[in-house]
Amino acid sequence: MKVLVVAAHPDDEVLGVGGTILKHVAAGDKVSVCIVTKAYEPEWSKEYIARKVIEQKKVDKLLGVTKRFNLNLPTVKLNILPHGELNQKIATVINRVKPDIVYTHFEGDLNYDHTLIYRACAVSTRPPQRIKLFCFETISETEWNNRAFVPNIWVDIGKYFSKKVMAFEVYRSEVKAPPHPRNAKGLAILAKKRGAEICAEYAEAFMLIREVWE
């Protein structure tokens, strides 16, 4: 099975799907990651931008990601791009990977990059393609908006949770001190909550958007 994770920023792929990526890889599936945006100067330092490249390579090795695509579109500026351009760039990656499953952001996230990427993925995976489309939650983006994320798919990640935390902590600048949720403690709280919903220790939860049974 071929899996594609389409995410806005480096670290979103781990926050939303890190445990599930590990579970797919353990099952013999090939997982690709597409990061849509990139930081830029002067809003971010040259050191920060260079570090993100190195960190992504480390995360791929840790998670077992087969291929990573970086579209390098400007972070928090996707709204100024023609929507057809964003759709086409994501569609190009989907056509290269030919995934059976795509995981992407929840449309109701606080971060507008997430919303636009969801919409582009919904367009790029539409019928007659037979691609299963899931949305993931991104801690401190999904729950901070007023749109309810209502999962209908859960993945038991009990065997993989500790490695998910290790992968997230590779992105050093994204780790925040408690009570901010972006740290090992915050990830555990969410994973335990989702786990409790299915009587498991840790889980990740998703919204199934589209699936075709032929």
N, C-alpha and C positions, 0 to 999 in steps of 0.2 A: 504494500500500500504506500502511496505517496502523499505526503502531508506538507502543506504550506502554511506558515504563520506570517500574517501581514500585520505589522505593527508600526506605530508612528516613530518611536524613539528607542534607541538602545536602552534596555532594561525592561521595556514593556513586554517583550516576548517572554522574559523570565517571570515577571510578576503575574502575568495572566495565564501562561501555559507551561511554565517551567517543569512542573511535575508531570504533566501530560506528555510533553516532548520526551522526557526520559522514559516514560512508559511506552510510547510509540517505538522509540529506538530499541528498547529491550525486547519488543515484540518482533523486531526485524524490519520495521517500517523505515522508509527514507524520509527524513524531515529537512525541509528547506525553510529558511527565514528570510523575509523581505523587510528591511527597515526603510521606511519611506523618506524620512527627513534627516537633515544634518544640521548641527549648530554652525554658526558663522561668526566671524569677527565684525565689529568690536563687541557685540553683545556677549560673546563667549571668547575666552582666551585661546591663543594658538595651542597652548599646552593642553587645555581641556579637550579641544577638537582632536589633537593627535592621540591623546590617551584613550578616547572613545574607540578608535580604530584598533588599538592593542587589546583593549578590554573585550571587544566583540570576538576577536580571535580566541581569546582564552575561554570565553563562554561557549563558543562553538565546540571547542575541544572537550570541555567539561560535560556538555549536554549530549554530544554525539551528533551535532547538526552536520548534515551532508554538504549543504551549500548555503551561502548567505549572499543576498543581493542587497546592495545599498543604492537607492534611487537618488539620494543626495539633494532632495528638494528642501527648500528653506523651512526650518522649524518655525512653528506658529505663524506661517505665512501661506499655508496651503489655500486659504480663502481668497488669495489674490490671483491664483492660477485659474485659467479656464477649466471648468470641471471636466471637459472632454479630454484635456491633456492629462490630468491625474488618472482618469479612467483608463486611458490608453497605456500609460506607463505601468499600471498595475496589471492590466490585461496582458501586456507583453511578458511579464514574469509568469503569470498563470499559464500562458501558452507554452512557455519554455519548460516549466515544471510538470505540467499536466497532472495536477493533484487530484486525488480522490476526495480529499478533505481540505477545506480552508478554515483557519481560525483567524478572526480579526476582532477589532474593538466593538464595543457596545455603542450603538448610535446615540444613546442618551448620556454619554460621558461629559464631564465638565469641560474637558479639553476639546476645542473645536477641531483640531487636527484629527482626533479620534473619530469624530462624527463624519467628517469628509472621507476618511479612509474607509469607514464602514460602508458608506454609500457607494464608493467606487468599487469595493469588493462585491457588493450586492449586484451592481451592474455587470461586472466582469465575470461573474459566475452564473448569470441568469441562463435559463433554458434557451436553446436545446441542450446546453451542457448539463452533464450529470455530476455535479460537484456538490458535496454536502457542505453547507455553510454554517459555522458556529460563531457566536460572539462570546468573548471572554470579559471578565471584569478586571479592571486595573485599579489596584488599591490607591486611594486618595484622588482618584479621578471619577470613578463610578459612583461611589457612595457620597461624594461631596456635591453632587448635583441633586435635582429634585425629580429625577426620572427613575422609576423603580426598575432595578435589574431583577428579573424573575426567572431563575434558572429552571430548565426542564431536563438537563443532562448533568450527571455528576460523575466524576472520575476519582476513584480511590487512589490516592498518591502516597499512601502510608510508607511504602518502601523507598519513595523518592523525595520526600519532603526535605530532609536534611541536605541533600545535594542541590535542591532548588535554592535553598538559603545560601549555600556556598556560591552558586552561580550569581545570585543577585548581589552578593557582597563583592564580587569582582568589580562591579560598577561603583567604585568607592564614593564618588561624589554624589551618588543618588541615595546613599544610606543616611537616614536622619535619626536624630536621637529621640527616644520616647519622650512624650506621648505621641509624637508623630508616628503614623502607622508604617512608614517605609523603613522597616528594620526587621530583624529576626523575630522579635516579639510580636510585631504587628502582623507579619505574615502568618505566624503560628495561630494567632487569634482568628483570622479569617479562615485559614485552612481547617482549624478545629470546628468552627461554626459550620462550614460546609460539610465537614466530615460527620458532625452530629446529625445533620439532616438525613444521612443515609446509614447511620450507625457504623461509622468508620472513624478511625483516629484522625486522618487528614484527607481532605478532598479538594479538588478544584471543580467549579461549577460553570456551566455554559448554557447559553440559549441556542437551541437549534432553530435556525431561520428557514432553511430549505433543505429538503431531501426528496428524492424521487425513487419510488419503488416500482421497477418495471417487471 
